[in-house]
Amino acid sequence: MIALDSSVRASFSAANFSAANFSAANFSAANFSAVAISDSRILLPNSPFLFSHA
């Protein structure tokens, strides 16, 4: 059961945190700019979510 759970988690992680999702296109100067960094925020392109430390 634990091994299966770990396998599912591994597959989930691989699918969501792949090179295709976190590519140069997603983290380009336009999407992940100096303004966002200095604002202490991480914007996820094409996502309704905003993670902020402010």
JOCORDA-V102096 format. One record per residue. N is the residue number from 1. PHI is phi in whole degrees, -180 to 180 (* if undefined). Layout:
n;phi
N;PHI
N;PHI
This chain:
n;phi
1;*
2;-66
3;-64
4;-65
5;-60
6;-63
7;-65
8;-64
9;-63
10;-63
11;-66
12;-61
13;-64
14;-63
15;-72
16;-91
17;-114
18;-91
19;-61
20;-67
21;-80
22;-105
23;-97
24;-60
25;-68
26;-74
27;-103
28;-88
29;-59
30;-73
31;-91
32;-119
33;-92
34;-61
35;-64
36;-65
37;-67
38;-69
39;-83
40;59
41;-126
42;-119
43;-95
44;-95
45;-56
46;59
47;-134
48;-78
49;-94
50;-129
51;-103
52;-131
53;-99
54;-74
